[in-house]
């Protein structure tokens, strides 16, 4: 590892996402946000680069600081000088560190033989058989966390036009799962509504504790505390436990051209939105940020 490239006190990344903006920006963003929602720290150019930085230096640094390299191999990516350079960095690191993983999501029209410096077919992780990104995200997250993933409540899951099933048409889950997820959400919502308004406080607390033993909630590792994205630059956090008062929100590590505002902040949930200062519109791309919620538990 070239220590001259590494910043002081570096924090390693779990996965470096390599992709082509023209062909797979939306998929890369979806994987980025899905990773964050599952406690995984991804490296993606939109989230790590700032204007004026030297891209080759920052990309090489990102690969060196990452535990894995995930390539979305589309025809456009394999024709991109920037992506080919990132592959070079990953191959060089793999030769030096056998524990460094290279994982390739192969688009059905992509030709890996266009890269001549190594046999990339040895690193094929998934093949695009249906055009559905769900297997890409779920298998990648499961391989990193060791947990089974049930996709729900994620990027754009509650944005857009509602469908008859109660979830949205762009939800990142197989079609056969959507009715099950909708039914599960409605059952839990009905139970919580009835519990909140129809019982003694001690019974309410006991009911919530027992709800946690409900089999779907016990087995869905996806439903964990932390920030998830709801689209339109909005992030939401379910507090690990109820706070006595709405927390004081401190956001740091933001680029100078982005500001934030609180959309919702109470004892249970904090929701914030990131805005581009120049346009005044929601910031839709990946963004690094650190939030401190200060209140008594």
Secondary structure by P-SEA (a helix, b strand, c coil): ccccccccbbbbbcbbbbbbccccaaaaaaaaaaaaaacbbbbcccccccccccaaaaaaaaaaaccbbbbcccccccccaaaaaaaaaaaaaaaacccbbbbbbcccccccccccccccccccccccccccaaaaaaaaaaaaacccccccccccccccccccccccccccccccaaaaaaaaaaaaaaaaaaaaccccaaaaaaaaaaaaaccccccccccccccccccccbbbbccccccccccccccccccccbbbbbccccccbbbbbbbcccccccccccccbbbbbbccc
